[in-house]
């Protein structure tokens, strides 16, 4: 019996797992970090390391939130309220993604001028006033001005 157990353990030790989860996690996290972090100078190495750690923590939090959502979704399916949970969570996701605090930098203008300070327009915006000026004056240039 012990010989069979030793033989079984030897077979199991020789088998490699199909997926190396630790290696996969390291590759994915480094790929995500390399795409999300801007290229900084050598002097900002400490700050860049802090940003990398923040990004790693952000991804861990996102994964935990997804697992929590899936767990609650399964519970609500068992309670036969899965569709309601899905709709409410979808509305919550839409509501939270509409906030602009994480979408733009503080000095960056919004594409919608009503959200900018003094209703400032971004370059290249085509407004009703521009359209009216083109209709009345034949384009952007006034041909009769000297």
Residue frames relative to the residue before (quaternion, step in Angstrom):
aa qw qx qy qz dx dy dz
X 1.0000 0.0000 0.0000 0.0000 0.00 0.00 0.00
X 0.6682 0.4964 -0.2947 0.4693 3.54 0.98 -0.88
X 0.6125 0.5458 -0.3487 0.4532 3.58 1.11 -0.65
X 0.6509 0.5042 -0.3115 0.4744 3.58 1.00 -0.81
X 0.6408 0.5171 -0.3170 0.4706 3.55 1.03 -0.81
X 0.6540 0.4981 -0.3112 0.4769 3.61 0.95 -0.83
X 0.6468 0.5131 -0.3145 0.4685 3.59 1.02 -0.78
X 0.6418 0.5219 -0.3106 0.4682 3.56 1.04 -0.83
X 0.6621 0.5014 -0.2985 0.4703 3.57 0.94 -0.90
X 0.6285 0.5335 -0.3269 0.4620 3.58 1.05 -0.76
X 0.6472 0.5066 -0.3127 0.4762 3.59 1.02 -0.82
X 0.6734 0.4994 -0.2966 0.4573 3.55 0.91 -0.90
X 0.6540 0.5059 -0.3173 0.4645 3.60 1.01 -0.74
X 0.6734 0.4955 -0.3050 0.4560 3.57 1.05 -0.68
X 0.6102 0.5411 -0.3568 0.4555 3.58 1.17 -0.47
X 0.2411 -0.7336 0.6156 0.1572 3.52 -1.03 0.84
X 0.5100 -0.6289 0.4774 0.3413 3.54 -1.09 0.65
X 0.5784 -0.6112 0.4197 0.3403 3.54 -1.10 0.71
X 0.7860 0.1839 -0.0813 0.5846 3.56 0.97 -0.86
X 0.2227 -0.7396 0.6218 0.1293 3.53 -0.84 1.02
X 0.2856 -0.8197 0.4726 0.1523 3.57 -0.02 1.33
X 0.6460 0.5251 -0.3336 0.4422 3.58 0.94 -0.78
X 0.6607 0.4935 -0.3009 0.4789 3.59 0.95 -0.89
X 0.6406 0.5275 -0.3174 0.4590 3.58 1.00 -0.84
X 0.6492 0.5106 -0.3108 0.4703 3.59 0.97 -0.87
X 0.6621 0.5083 -0.3102 0.4551 3.59 0.91 -0.89
X 0.6688 0.4977 -0.3055 0.4601 3.60 0.94 -0.85
X 0.6727 0.4905 -0.3051 0.4624 3.58 0.90 -0.89
X 0.6753 0.4896 -0.3122 0.4548 3.58 0.86 -0.87
X 0.6630 0.4840 -0.3257 0.4692 3.61 0.96 -0.73
X 0.6306 0.5214 -0.3429 0.4614 3.61 1.06 -0.67
X 0.6623 0.4951 -0.3044 0.4728 3.57 0.95 -0.87
X 0.6633 0.5058 -0.3073 0.4579 3.56 0.91 -0.87
X 0.6734 0.4968 -0.3137 0.4487 3.59 0.92 -0.82
X 0.6787 0.4665 -0.3069 0.4771 3.60 1.08 -0.57
X 0.7234 0.4580 -0.2557 0.4490 3.59 1.04 -0.65
X 0.6931 0.4580 -0.2970 0.4709 3.59 1.07 -0.52
X 0.4026 -0.7051 0.5218 0.2617 3.58 -0.91 0.86
X 0.5532 -0.5893 0.4677 0.3578 3.56 -1.28 0.38
X 0.0758 -0.8041 0.5897 0.0021 3.56 -0.54 1.17
X 0.5915 -0.5607 0.4360 0.3816 3.54 -1.29 0.30
X 0.6915 -0.4886 0.3429 0.4069 3.57 -1.31 0.28
X 0.6192 0.5761 -0.3445 0.4075 3.59 1.10 -0.64
X 0.7074 0.4505 -0.2530 0.4823 3.58 1.16 -0.53
X 0.2554 0.8154 -0.4914 0.1686 3.60 1.18 0.46
X 0.6501 0.5100 -0.3187 0.4645 3.59 0.97 -0.80
X 0.6575 0.4984 -0.3026 0.4773 3.56 0.97 -0.87
X 0.6383 0.5250 -0.3227 0.4612 3.58 1.02 -0.78
X 0.6355 0.5195 -0.3289 0.4670 3.60 1.01 -0.76
X 0.6369 0.5169 -0.3227 0.4723 3.58 1.04 -0.77
X 0.6513 0.5081 -0.3147 0.4677 3.58 1.01 -0.82
X 0.6291 0.5281 -0.3359 0.4609 3.58 1.02 -0.76
X 0.6551 0.5004 -0.3138 0.4711 3.58 0.95 -0.82
X 0.6337 0.5200 -0.3301 0.4680 3.59 1.04 -0.76
X 0.6557 0.5039 -0.3169 0.4645 3.58 0.97 -0.83
X 0.6270 0.5236 -0.3388 0.4669 3.59 1.00 -0.77
X 0.6638 0.4966 -0.3034 0.4698 3.56 0.97 -0.87
X 0.6241 0.5411 -0.3402 0.4495 3.59 1.01 -0.78
X 0.6694 0.4899 -0.3085 0.4655 3.60 0.92 -0.84
X 0.6267 0.5233 -0.3415 0.4656 3.59 1.02 -0.70
X 0.6493 0.5085 -0.3171 0.4683 3.58 0.98 -0.82
X 0.6381 0.5221 -0.3302 0.4596 3.60 0.98 -0.80
X 0.6533 0.5050 -0.3147 0.4682 3.59 0.95 -0.85
X 0.6491 0.5084 -0.3188 0.4676 3.60 0.96 -0.82
X 0.6491 0.5114 -0.3198 0.4636 3.59 0.97 -0.81
X 0.6499 0.5123 -0.3182 0.4625 3.60 0.98 -0.81
X 0.6563 0.4992 -0.3107 0.4727 3.57 0.98 -0.83
X 0.6365 0.5137 -0.3250 0.4747 3.59 1.01 -0.75
X 0.6475 0.5112 -0.3218 0.4645 3.58 0.96 -0.85
X 0.6652 0.5018 -0.3078 0.4593 3.60 0.91 -0.88
X 0.6338 0.5269 -0.3266 0.4627 3.57 1.02 -0.79
X 0.6775 0.4709 -0.2910 0.4843 3.58 0.89 -0.90
X 0.6149 0.5479 -0.3463 0.4491 3.59 1.07 -0.70
X 0.6493 0.4989 -0.3159 0.4792 3.58 0.97 -0.82
X 0.6395 0.5185 -0.3296 0.4621 3.58 0.97 -0.80
X 0.6909 0.4657 -0.2880 0.4720 3.59 0.90 -0.87
X 0.5876 0.5360 -0.3789 0.4731 3.60 1.11 -0.48
X 0.6491 0.5084 -0.3156 0.4697 3.58 0.98 -0.81
X 0.6909 0.4436 -0.2656 0.5054 3.59 1.15 -0.65
X 0.4339 -0.7279 0.4115 0.3356 3.56 1.40 0.02
X 0.5611 0.5406 -0.4149 0.4697 3.54 1.07 0.84
X 0.2367 0.8242 -0.4870 0.1661 3.58 1.18 0.54
X 0.6671 0.5001 -0.3096 0.4572 3.58 0.92 -0.88
X 0.6481 0.5097 -0.3189 0.4675 3.58 0.97 -0.82
X 0.6411 0.5150 -0.3206 0.4700 3.59 0.97 -0.86
X 0.6555 0.5147 -0.3156 0.4537 3.58 0.92 -0.88
X 0.6757 0.4904 -0.3006 0.4612 3.61 0.88 -0.91
X 0.6667 0.4945 -0.3052 0.4668 3.59 0.91 -0.90
X 0.6756 0.4731 -0.3102 0.4727 3.60 0.93 -0.80
X 0.6081 0.5342 -0.3521 0.4700 3.60 1.11 -0.59
X 0.6513 0.4966 -0.3123 0.4813 3.60 0.96 -0.81
X 0.6328 0.5221 -0.3266 0.4693 3.58 1.03 -0.77
X 0.6471 0.5142 -0.3176 0.4648 3.59 0.97 -0.84
X 0.6428 0.5082 -0.3198 0.4756 3.60 0.97 -0.82
X 0.6638 0.5167 -0.3026 0.4481 3.57 0.91 -0.93
X 0.7137 0.4404 -0.2748 0.4703 3.61 0.85 -0.89
X 0.6674 0.4945 -0.3300 0.4484 3.61 1.03 -0.56
X 0.5743 0.5939 -0.3822 0.4139 3.61 1.22 -0.19
X 0.5471 0.6096 -0.4193 0.3915 3.60 1.14 -0.31
X 0.3511 -0.7774 0.4955 0.1641 3.54 -0.95 0.90
X 0.4471 0.7247 -0.4524 0.2652 3.60 1.18 0.00
X 0.7619 0.3289 -0.2131 0.5157 3.62 1.07 -0.49
X 0.5833 0.6108 -0.3694 0.3877 3.60 1.21 -0.14
X 0.8078 0.1938 -0.0747 0.5517 3.59 0.97 -0.81
X 0.4945 -0.5942 0.5336 0.3430 3.48 -1.29 0.41
X 0.6522 -0.5498 0.3457 0.3910 3.58 -1.18 0.41
X 0.7358 0.4002 -0.2436 0.4890 3.61 1.03 -0.64
X 0.5630 0.6075 -0.3865 0.4058 3.61 1.24 0.02
X 0.4038 -0.7245 0.5107 0.2266 3.56 -0.97 0.90
X 0.4640 -0.6497 0.5256 0.2939 3.53 -1.21 0.58
X 0.5635 -0.5896 0.4486 0.3655 3.58 -1.18 0.49
X 0.6881 0.4087 -0.2626 0.5391 3.58 1.19 -0.48
X 0.4045 -0.7650 0.4465 0.2274 3.56 -0.47 1.20
X 0.5857 0.5925 -0.3893 0.3930 3.63 1.09 -0.48
X 0.6824 0.4709 -0.2940 0.4755 3.61 1.18 -0.41
X 0.6086 0.5560 -0.3519 0.4434 3.60 1.26 -0.14
X 0.5955 -0.5508 0.4442 0.3804 3.52 -1.26 0.48
X 0.8399 0.0552 -0.1097 0.5287 3.60 -0.91 1.01
X 0.5227 -0.6745 0.3856 0.3509 3.59 1.18 0.63
X 0.2015 0.8124 -0.5182 0.1759 3.56 1.06 0.79
X 0.3196 -0.7563 0.5461 0.1662 3.58 -0.94 0.97
X 0.4513 -0.6504 0.5261 0.3106 3.55 -1.17 0.52
X 0.6308 -0.5477 0.3918 0.3855 3.54 -1.23 0.48
X 0.7850 0.3028 -0.2427 0.4828 3.56 -0.94 0.94
X 0.4460 0.6821 -0.4659 0.3447 3.59 1.23 0.12
X 0.2046 -0.7646 0.6021 0.1049 3.56 -0.91 0.93
X 0.0531 -0.8313 0.5530 -0.0177 3.57 -0.42 1.21
X 0.6992 -0.4466 0.3489 0.4358 3.53 -1.32 0.04
X 0.6155 0.5420 -0.3488 0.4536 3.58 1.08 -0.67
X 0.6346 0.5167 -0.3282 0.4718 3.60 1.01 -0.76
X 0.6535 0.5151 -0.3105 0.4596 3.58 0.95 -0.88
X 0.6527 0.5109 -0.3026 0.4704 3.58 0.97 -0.90
X 0.6482 0.5159 -0.3133 0.4643 3.59 0.96 -0.87
X 0.6584 0.5026 -0.3157 0.4629 3.60 0.99 -0.77
X 0.6627 0.5009 -0.3123 0.4609 3.59 0.98 -0.75
X 0.7278 0.4450 -0.2484 0.4589 3.57 0.89 -0.91
X 0.8039 0.2841 -0.1283 0.5065 3.58 0.94 -0.82
X 0.5387 -0.6721 0.3913 0.3240 3.61 1.16 0.30
X 0.8008 -0.2074 0.1130 0.5503 3.59 0.78 0.89
X 0.7317 -0.4293 0.3065 0.4317 3.52 -1.27 -0.25
X 0.7223 0.4042 -0.2477 0.5035 3.62 1.13 -0.49
X 0.3285 -0.7091 0.5858 0.2148 3.51 -1.10 0.68
X 0.3401 -0.7898 0.4772 0.1812 3.62 -0.44 1.21
X 0.7211 0.4654 -0.2473 0.4496 3.58 1.12 -0.61
X 0.5319 0.6129 -0.4349 0.3902 3.60 1.18 0.05
X 0.3218 -0.7706 0.5240 0.1672 3.54 -1.08 0.71
